[in-house]
Amino acid sequence: MTPRECLQQLVGGVQQDLDDYDSLHQILNEQYQLLRERNSQGLTDLLKREQTLLLPLRQRAALRSKLLAQLGLDASDHGMRQLLDKLPTNLSEKLSPQWQQLQQRVVECKRQNEQNGKLLAIQNQVIRRMLYGEPSSDYSPANPGYNSPY
Protein backbone atom coordinates (compact mmCIF):
# COMPACT_ATOMS: atom_id res chain seq x y z
CA MET A 1 0.00 0.00 0.00
CA THR A 2 1.37 3.41 -0.94
CA PRO A 3 1.82 6.14 1.66
CA ARG A 4 -0.97 8.09 -0.05
CA GLU A 5 -3.36 5.14 0.26
CA CYS A 6 -2.40 4.74 3.92
CA LEU A 7 -3.13 8.38 4.52
CA GLN A 8 -6.48 8.19 2.74
CA GLN A 9 -7.51 5.25 4.90
CA LEU A 10 -6.35 7.03 8.05
CA VAL A 11 -8.36 10.15 7.23
CA GLY A 12 -11.46 8.14 6.32
CA GLY A 13 -11.16 6.01 9.44
CA VAL A 14 -10.94 9.02 11.74
CA GLN A 15 -14.13 10.48 10.24
CA GLN A 16 -15.96 7.15 10.55
CA ASP A 17 -14.79 6.83 14.15
CA LEU A 18 -16.08 10.31 14.94
CA ASP A 19 -19.52 9.30 13.72
CA ASP A 20 -19.45 5.95 15.50
CA TYR A 21 -18.21 7.40 18.79
CA ASP A 22 -21.10 9.88 18.65
CA SER A 23 -23.44 6.91 18.30
CA LEU A 24 -21.64 5.02 21.06
CA HIS A 25 -21.96 7.98 23.41
CA GLN A 26 -25.69 8.11 22.75
CA ILE A 27 -25.94 4.38 23.42
CA LEU A 28 -24.01 4.73 26.68
CA ASN A 29 -26.30 7.55 27.81
CA GLU A 30 -29.32 5.45 26.92
CA GLN A 31 -27.75 2.52 28.78
CA TYR A 32 -27.43 4.67 31.90
CA GLN A 33 -31.13 5.53 31.76
CA LEU A 34 -32.09 1.89 31.23
CA LEU A 35 -29.88 0.88 34.16
CA ARG A 36 -31.60 3.45 36.36
CA GLU A 37 -34.97 2.09 35.27
CA ARG A 38 -33.74 -1.49 35.71
CA ASN A 39 -35.07 -2.22 32.23
CA SER A 40 -33.42 -5.56 31.46
CA GLN A 41 -35.15 -6.06 28.10
CA GLY A 42 -34.14 -2.59 26.96
CA LEU A 43 -30.57 -3.26 28.10
CA THR A 44 -30.50 -6.55 26.19
CA ASP A 45 -31.68 -4.84 23.01
CA LEU A 46 -29.25 -1.99 23.50
CA LEU A 47 -26.35 -4.39 24.04
CA LYS A 48 -26.88 -5.79 20.56
CA ARG A 49 -26.63 -2.30 19.06
CA GLU A 50 -23.56 -1.55 21.15
CA GLN A 51 -21.77 -4.73 20.10
CA THR A 52 -22.40 -4.12 16.40
CA LEU A 53 -20.93 -0.65 16.83
CA LEU A 54 -17.87 -1.72 18.81
CA LEU A 55 -16.61 -4.24 16.27
CA PRO A 56 -15.90 -1.73 13.47
CA LEU A 57 -14.41 0.70 16.01
CA ARG A 58 -11.95 -1.98 17.12
CA GLN A 59 -11.19 -2.95 13.53
CA ARG A 60 -10.48 0.64 12.51
CA ALA A 61 -8.25 1.17 15.56
CA ALA A 62 -6.26 -1.93 14.62
CA LEU A 63 -6.06 -0.76 11.00
CA ARG A 64 -4.94 2.70 12.12
CA SER A 65 -2.13 1.13 14.15
CA LYS A 66 -1.10 -0.98 11.17
CA LEU A 67 -1.17 2.00 8.80
CA LEU A 68 0.90 4.16 11.16
CA ALA A 69 3.44 1.34 11.45
CA GLN A 70 3.56 1.05 7.64
CA LEU A 71 4.35 4.75 7.52
CA GLY A 72 7.24 4.15 9.95
CA LEU A 73 5.47 5.76 12.91
CA ASP A 74 4.54 4.53 16.37
CA ALA A 75 1.12 2.92 16.51
CA SER A 76 0.02 5.43 19.15
CA ASP A 77 -1.24 8.93 19.71
CA HIS A 78 2.37 10.08 19.50
CA GLY A 79 2.71 8.48 16.08
CA MET A 80 -0.48 10.13 14.88
CA ARG A 81 0.78 13.50 16.08
CA GLN A 82 4.06 12.93 14.28
CA LEU A 83 2.11 12.21 11.12
CA LEU A 84 0.04 15.37 11.54
CA ASP A 85 3.25 17.40 11.89
CA LYS A 86 4.58 15.97 8.62
CA LEU A 87 1.44 16.54 6.55
CA PRO A 88 0.93 19.49 4.22
CA THR A 89 -0.71 22.38 6.07
CA ASN A 90 -4.10 22.12 4.36
CA LEU A 91 -4.42 18.43 5.20
CA SER A 92 -3.03 18.84 8.71
CA GLU A 93 -5.46 21.67 9.42
CA LYS A 94 -8.32 19.37 8.42
CA LEU A 95 -7.19 16.19 10.17
CA SER A 96 -5.72 17.61 13.38
CA PRO A 97 -9.03 18.98 14.76
CA GLN A 98 -10.77 15.74 13.78
CA TRP A 99 -8.15 13.73 15.65
CA GLN A 100 -8.56 15.95 18.72
CA GLN A 101 -12.34 15.60 18.53
CA LEU A 102 -11.99 11.84 18.27
CA GLN A 103 -9.77 11.70 21.33
CA GLN A 104 -12.27 13.85 23.24
CA ARG A 105 -15.17 11.60 22.23
CA VAL A 106 -13.25 8.53 23.35
CA VAL A 107 -12.68 10.17 26.75
CA GLU A 108 -16.37 11.08 27.00
CA CYS A 109 -17.39 7.51 26.19
CA LYS A 110 -14.96 6.14 28.77
CA ARG A 111 -16.36 8.49 31.42
CA GLN A 112 -19.94 7.52 30.62
CA ASN A 113 -19.01 3.84 30.62
CA GLU A 114 -17.37 4.26 34.05
CA GLN A 115 -20.48 6.02 35.34
CA ASN A 116 -22.61 3.15 34.02
CA GLY A 117 -20.31 0.65 35.69
CA LYS A 118 -20.55 2.44 39.03
CA LEU A 119 -24.34 2.48 38.85
CA LEU A 120 -24.37 -1.20 37.97
CA ALA A 121 -22.06 -2.01 40.89
CA ILE A 122 -24.31 -0.10 43.29
CA GLN A 123 -27.37 -1.92 42.00
CA ASN A 124 -25.56 -5.24 42.30
CA GLN A 125 -24.65 -4.43 45.89
CA VAL A 126 -28.26 -3.57 46.72
CA ILE A 127 -29.52 -6.79 45.15
CA ARG A 128 -26.95 -8.83 47.11
CA ARG A 129 -28.09 -7.22 50.33
CA MET A 130 -31.70 -8.00 49.50
CA LEU A 131 -31.09 -11.58 48.38
CA TYR A 132 -28.39 -12.70 50.76
CA GLY A 133 -28.92 -10.40 53.70
CA GLU A 134 -25.44 -8.97 53.51
CA PRO A 135 -25.13 -6.28 56.17
CA SER A 136 -25.10 -2.73 54.99
CA SER A 137 -22.14 -0.65 56.04
CA ASP A 138 -24.67 2.14 56.58
CA TYR A 139 -25.92 0.45 59.76
CA SER A 140 -22.81 -1.25 61.04
CA PRO A 141 -21.45 -0.07 64.37
CA ALA A 142 -18.75 2.56 64.33
CA ASN A 143 -16.62 0.36 66.55
CA PRO A 144 -16.76 -3.22 65.26
CA GLY A 145 -15.41 -4.60 68.54
CA TYR A 146 -18.20 -3.06 70.55
CA ASN A 147 -21.34 -5.12 71.14
CA SER A 148 -24.27 -2.92 72.00
CA PRO A 149 -26.64 -4.27 74.67
CA TYR A 150 -29.56 -2.83 72.70
C-alpha positions as CSV (number, residue, x, y, z in Angstrom):
1,M,0.0,0.0,0.0
2,T,1.4,3.4,-0.9
3,P,1.8,6.1,1.7
4,R,-1.0,8.1,0.0
5,E,-3.4,5.1,0.3
6,C,-2.4,4.7,3.9
7,L,-3.1,8.4,4.5
8,Q,-6.5,8.2,2.7
9,Q,-7.5,5.2,4.9
10,L,-6.4,7.0,8.1
11,V,-8.4,10.1,7.2
12,G,-11.5,8.1,6.3
13,G,-11.2,6.0,9.4
14,V,-10.9,9.0,11.7
15,Q,-14.1,10.5,10.2
16,Q,-16.0,7.2,10.5
17,D,-14.8,6.8,14.1
18,L,-16.1,10.3,14.9
19,D,-19.5,9.3,13.7
20,D,-19.4,6.0,15.5
21,Y,-18.2,7.4,18.8
22,D,-21.1,9.9,18.7
23,S,-23.4,6.9,18.3
24,L,-21.6,5.0,21.1
25,H,-22.0,8.0,23.4
26,Q,-25.7,8.1,22.7
27,I,-25.9,4.4,23.4
28,L,-24.0,4.7,26.7
29,N,-26.3,7.6,27.8
30,E,-29.3,5.4,26.9
31,Q,-27.8,2.5,28.8
32,Y,-27.4,4.7,31.9
33,Q,-31.1,5.5,31.8
34,L,-32.1,1.9,31.2
35,L,-29.9,0.9,34.2
36,R,-31.6,3.5,36.4
37,E,-35.0,2.1,35.3
38,R,-33.7,-1.5,35.7
39,N,-35.1,-2.2,32.2
40,S,-33.4,-5.6,31.5
41,Q,-35.1,-6.1,28.1
42,G,-34.1,-2.6,27.0
43,L,-30.6,-3.3,28.1
44,T,-30.5,-6.5,26.2
45,D,-31.7,-4.8,23.0
46,L,-29.2,-2.0,23.5
47,L,-26.3,-4.4,24.0
48,K,-26.9,-5.8,20.6
49,R,-26.6,-2.3,19.1
50,E,-23.6,-1.6,21.1
51,Q,-21.8,-4.7,20.1
52,T,-22.4,-4.1,16.4
53,L,-20.9,-0.6,16.8
54,L,-17.9,-1.7,18.8
55,L,-16.6,-4.2,16.3
56,P,-15.9,-1.7,13.5
57,L,-14.4,0.7,16.0
58,R,-11.9,-2.0,17.1
59,Q,-11.2,-3.0,13.5
60,R,-10.5,0.6,12.5
61,A,-8.2,1.2,15.6
62,A,-6.3,-1.9,14.6
63,L,-6.1,-0.8,11.0
64,R,-4.9,2.7,12.1
65,S,-2.1,1.1,14.2
66,K,-1.1,-1.0,11.2
67,L,-1.2,2.0,8.8
68,L,0.9,4.2,11.2
69,A,3.4,1.3,11.5
70,Q,3.6,1.0,7.6
71,L,4.4,4.8,7.5
72,G,7.2,4.2,10.0
73,L,5.5,5.8,12.9
74,D,4.5,4.5,16.4
75,A,1.1,2.9,16.5
76,S,0.0,5.4,19.1
77,D,-1.2,8.9,19.7
78,H,2.4,10.1,19.5
79,G,2.7,8.5,16.1
80,M,-0.5,10.1,14.9
81,R,0.8,13.5,16.1
82,Q,4.1,12.9,14.3
83,L,2.1,12.2,11.1
84,L,0.0,15.4,11.5
85,D,3.2,17.4,11.9
86,K,4.6,16.0,8.6
87,L,1.4,16.5,6.5
88,P,0.9,19.5,4.2
89,T,-0.7,22.4,6.1
90,N,-4.1,22.1,4.4
91,L,-4.4,18.4,5.2
92,S,-3.0,18.8,8.7
93,E,-5.5,21.7,9.4
94,K,-8.3,19.4,8.4
95,L,-7.2,16.2,10.2
96,S,-5.7,17.6,13.4
97,P,-9.0,19.0,14.8
98,Q,-10.8,15.7,13.8
99,W,-8.1,13.7,15.7
100,Q,-8.6,16.0,18.7
101,Q,-12.3,15.6,18.5
102,L,-12.0,11.8,18.3
103,Q,-9.8,11.7,21.3
104,Q,-12.3,13.8,23.2
105,R,-15.2,11.6,22.2
106,V,-13.2,8.5,23.3
107,V,-12.7,10.2,26.7
108,E,-16.4,11.1,27.0
109,C,-17.4,7.5,26.2
110,K,-15.0,6.1,28.8
111,R,-16.4,8.5,31.4
112,Q,-19.9,7.5,30.6
113,N,-19.0,3.8,30.6
114,E,-17.4,4.3,34.1
115,Q,-20.5,6.0,35.3
116,N,-22.6,3.2,34.0
117,G,-20.3,0.6,35.7
118,K,-20.6,2.4,39.0
119,L,-24.3,2.5,38.8
120,L,-24.4,-1.2,38.0
121,A,-22.1,-2.0,40.9
122,I,-24.3,-0.1,43.3
123,Q,-27.4,-1.9,42.0
124,N,-25.6,-5.2,42.3
125,Q,-24.6,-4.4,45.9
126,V,-28.3,-3.6,46.7
127,I,-29.5,-6.8,45.2
128,R,-27.0,-8.8,47.1
129,R,-28.1,-7.2,50.3
130,M,-31.7,-8.0,49.5
131,L,-31.1,-11.6,48.4
132,Y,-28.4,-12.7,50.8
133,G,-28.9,-10.4,53.7
134,E,-25.4,-9.0,53.5
135,P,-25.1,-6.3,56.2
136,S,-25.1,-2.7,55.0
137,S,-22.1,-0.6,56.0
138,D,-24.7,2.1,56.6
139,Y,-25.9,0.5,59.8
140,S,-22.8,-1.2,61.0
141,P,-21.4,-0.1,64.4
142,A,-18.8,2.6,64.3
143,N,-16.6,0.4,66.6
144,P,-16.8,-3.2,65.3
145,G,-15.4,-4.6,68.5
146,Y,-18.2,-3.1,70.6
147,N,-21.3,-5.1,71.1
148,S,-24.3,-2.9,72.0
149,P,-26.6,-4.3,74.7
150,Y,-29.6,-2.8,72.7
